[in-house]
Amino acid sequence: SKMQQLLLSVSIEEINMYNHVKK
């Protein structure tokens, strides 16, 4: 459960970075 949450958090961070770079 904790590991899943961590992975999800990392995924969100990567997506945010990708969106920021895309702009």
CNS distance restraints for C-alpha pairs under 8 A (distance, minus, plus):
assign (resid   1 and name CA) (resid   5 and name CA) 6.24 0.50 0.50
assign (resid   2 and name CA) (resid   6 and name CA) 6.22 0.50 0.50
assign (resid   3 and name CA) (resid   7 and name CA) 6.23 0.50 0.50
assign (resid   4 and name CA) (resid   8 and name CA) 6.09 0.50 0.50
assign (resid   5 and name CA) (resid   9 and name CA) 6.09 0.50 0.50
assign (resid   6 and name CA) (resid  10 and name CA) 6.22 0.50 0.50
assign (resid   7 and name CA) (resid  11 and name CA) 6.13 0.50 0.50
assign (resid   8 and name CA) (resid  12 and name CA) 6.25 0.50 0.50
assign (resid   9 and name CA) (resid  13 and name CA) 6.30 0.50 0.50
assign (resid  10 and name CA) (resid  14 and name CA) 6.20 0.50 0.50
assign (resid  11 and name CA) (resid  15 and name CA) 6.14 0.50 0.50
assign (resid  12 and name CA) (resid  16 and name CA) 6.11 0.50 0.50
assign (resid  13 and name CA) (resid  17 and name CA) 6.19 0.50 0.50
assign (resid  14 and name CA) (resid  18 and name CA) 6.07 0.50 0.50
assign (resid  15 and name CA) (resid  19 and name CA) 6.11 0.50 0.50
assign (resid  16 and name CA) (resid  20 and name CA) 6.11 0.50 0.50
assign (resid  17 and name CA) (resid  21 and name CA) 6.15 0.50 0.50
assign (resid  18 and name CA) (resid  22 and name CA) 5.98 0.50 0.50
assign (resid  19 and name CA) (resid  23 and name CA) 6.35 0.50 0.50
